[in-house]
Amino acid sequence: MIDKLANIHPGAKLADDVKIEAFATIYEDVEIGAGSWIGPNAVIMNGARIGKNVKVFPGAVISGDPQDMKFEGEITTVEIGDNTTIREYVTINKGTKAHDRTVVGKDCLIMSYVHIAHDCVVKDRVILGSYAGLAGEVEVDNWAIVSPGSLIHQFVRIGAHVMIQGGSRVPKDVPPFSMAGREPISFTGINSIGLRRRGFSNETIYAIQEVYRIIYQRGLNISDALEFVIANLPASRERDEITLFIKGSKRGIIRGYFDGKEV
């Protein structure tokens, strides 16, 4: 399963059925799980921990050193979950002493030319579109979609089930279940199509919409809006996920969009 023209360090730990194509390079401190495929000219560097049934397409570089002036050569990792696909020329940098690892979860699709910087956490079933860039210590929660060409600022958090418009610049946190777009980036509604595809009921979707109507359309500041939501709307997993996300935001959340004005 290993092409004779592949360059593989004898110390690398590869499952028996891993397939390595010609001119791929595998460094010593690398682990690759069963059923995975490493394409031609891919480079898997020290610290890579790759799960089962992962596909790494030609030209990708996994676990390169962080592009961070504070990096001092500490031993850190990149962890990639099972069934994830890494397309052509993706770069994923390993962690720094800030968090020790960069993580890409299970069942993700990382399209061509994406960059994932040091200490990012990309959770399960995330899609990152071509040419998207994640700066250091970004967090992307389950089922989020970051469309092609988007740029995510350092330390930003993207909530679960979020949909971000292509070409967006994202300097603030994007709360769960929402869609974000326009320039400057704004809340543009909830990701109702995505939620229905994932089995959310109409009642749950309407309840999420009501939370965001209060946050973005009542003219309240964020603290007062959250207090109103908690006091007046029925408790639910989704309500609490939204309110806890916003309360925990260090950068603040994206602006609202209503009649072209921030509210």
Secondary structure, DSSP 4 states (H G I P E B T S, - for coil): -B-TT-EE-TT-EE-TT-EE-TT-EE-SSEEE-TT-EE-TT-EE-TTEEE-TT-EE-TT-EEEEPPS-TT--S---EEEE-TT-EE-TT-EEE---TTTSEEEE-TT-EE-TT-EE-TT-EE-TT-EE-TT-EE-TT-EE-TT-EE-TT-EE-TT-EE-TT-EE-TT-EE-SBB-TTEEEETTTTEEEEE-HHHHHHTT--HHHHHHHHHHHHHHHHS---HHHHHHHHHHHS---HHHHHHHHHHHT-SS-BPBP-BTTB--
